[in-house]
Amino acid sequence: KWCCPPGRRMQSSRLGPSPPRLLTEEEYRLQGEVETRRALEELRSFCQSPNFSAWTAVSRIQSPKRFAEFVAGAPHVTPGEVSVHEREFGLESLFINEQLFEEEEDEEEMGNSDSFAG
């Protein structure tokens, strides 16, 4: 207490907590993968427990065979689903989006320069 003047303690408490550090895109992707794997393992474990009503679950889902394969350890997505996801959200889609935004910006700049000419 003797090393910190009372005014300084009050000032730092008024500022409030510092904002959390934002994740980089790579950290975000990695955290998503880790948490998804953990949650899928937790789901698998629960589905294999005696507290789980398999008949109730199977009666409510569209693809009971696929669900049973998942519980037994198969991946939760098919290779086709992975491919579609990569097309929509992977590097290929980022490249296409970049090109689209560049084209839109070029068109806007051309439109603005036309209005100044003349």
Secondary structure, 3 states (H helix, E strand, C coil): CCCCCHHHHHHHHHHCCCCCCCCCHHHHHHHHHHHHHHHHHHHHHHHCCCCCCHHHHHHHCCCHHHHHHHHCCCCCCCHHHHHHHHHHHCHHHHHHHHHHHHHHHHHHHHHHHHHHCC
